């Protein structure tokens, strides 16, 4: 994001944008890009805000939802091919 040039690499606003980008990418089934954005957002938020902050929990939840959606998709395609 252009915010990195304005605020710096590890600013909470950068993390918020990366989190939102990760959620949007998840919705359009761009899982790898979504995971990359969410992992970076999580790293920044943990570093800057601390592990117990609500924004860290939000990003952790978004990352978990992406991983769960991916797992369910793998299981579904495995079940379809074994029938």
Backbone torsions as a table, in degrees:
resi	resn	phi	psi	omega
1	UNK	NA	150.4	177.9
2	UNK	-62.8	-21.4	178.9
3	UNK	-57.5	-28.7	179.7
4	UNK	-60.3	-37.1	178.8
5	UNK	-71.0	-33.0	-177.5
6	UNK	-82.0	-49.9	-172.3
7	UNK	-100.0	-21.3	-174.2
8	UNK	107.2	166.2	-173.1
9	UNK	-66.0	-33.8	-171.0
10	UNK	-114.2	35.0	-179.8
11	UNK	-85.7	144.3	178.6
12	UNK	-56.3	-31.8	177.9
13	UNK	-67.1	-35.3	175.4
14	UNK	-63.9	-44.7	178.9
15	UNK	-62.7	-39.7	179.1
16	UNK	-62.9	-42.1	178.6
17	UNK	-65.5	-43.3	178.2
18	UNK	-63.0	-38.3	177.8
19	UNK	-63.3	-46.7	179.0
20	UNK	-63.9	-39.5	177.3
21	UNK	-63.0	-42.2	178.1
22	UNK	-60.5	-41.6	178.3
23	UNK	-64.8	-45.2	179.8
24	UNK	-63.3	-42.7	179.1
25	UNK	-65.1	-34.2	176.1
26	UNK	-61.0	-43.1	-177.0
27	UNK	-66.7	-25.1	178.4
28	UNK	-102.6	16.7	173.0
29	UNK	65.1	32.4	173.6
30	UNK	-99.8	71.3	-169.5
31	UNK	-63.8	-43.3	-177.8
32	UNK	-64.0	-46.5	179.1
33	UNK	-64.9	-38.1	178.4
34	UNK	-63.3	-44.8	-179.6
35	UNK	-63.3	-40.6	179.0
36	UNK	-61.1	-46.7	-180.0
37	UNK	-64.6	-44.1	-179.0
38	UNK	-67.3	-39.0	178.2
39	UNK	-64.3	-41.2	178.6
40	UNK	-67.3	-41.5	176.8
41	UNK	-60.0	-42.8	179.6
42	UNK	-63.3	-44.0	-180.0
43	UNK	-60.1	-46.7	179.9
44	UNK	-63.4	-47.3	-177.5
45	UNK	-63.4	-40.4	178.1
46	UNK	-64.4	-42.8	-177.9
47	UNK	-66.3	-45.4	-172.9
48	UNK	-86.3	-40.4	-172.1
49	UNK	-101.3	-21.6	-177.2
50	UNK	95.9	152.7	-172.6
51	UNK	-62.3	-27.3	-176.2
52	UNK	-90.0	2.5	-176.3
53	UNK	-73.6	147.7	-178.2
54	UNK	-62.7	-31.8	178.4
55	UNK	-69.0	-32.8	174.8
56	UNK	-65.2	-42.9	178.5
57	UNK	-62.9	-40.1	179.1
58	UNK	-60.2	-48.7	-178.8
59	UNK	-67.5	-39.2	176.7
60	UNK	-59.3	-43.6	178.4
61	UNK	-62.9	-44.0	179.4
62	UNK	-63.0	-39.5	177.5
63	UNK	-66.7	-42.3	177.8
64	UNK	-61.7	-42.7	-180.0
65	UNK	-62.3	-39.7	177.2
66	UNK	-63.6	-45.7	179.5
67	UNK	-63.7	-40.5	178.8
68	UNK	-65.6	-43.2	177.9
69	UNK	-61.3	-40.1	178.4
70	UNK	-65.1	-45.2	178.8
71	UNK	-60.0	-45.5	-179.2
72	UNK	-63.5	-38.1	178.0
73	UNK	-65.4	-39.0	177.7
74	UNK	-66.1	-44.5	179.2
75	UNK	-62.0	-42.3	-178.6
76	UNK	-63.5	-44.5	-179.6
77	UNK	-69.3	-30.8	175.4
78	UNK	-66.2	-42.8	179.5
79	UNK	-66.2	-36.5	-179.9
80	UNK	-68.7	-36.0	-178.5
81	UNK	-79.5	-20.6	-179.2
82	UNK	-88.9	-6.0	-179.3
83	UNK	-84.6	NA	NA
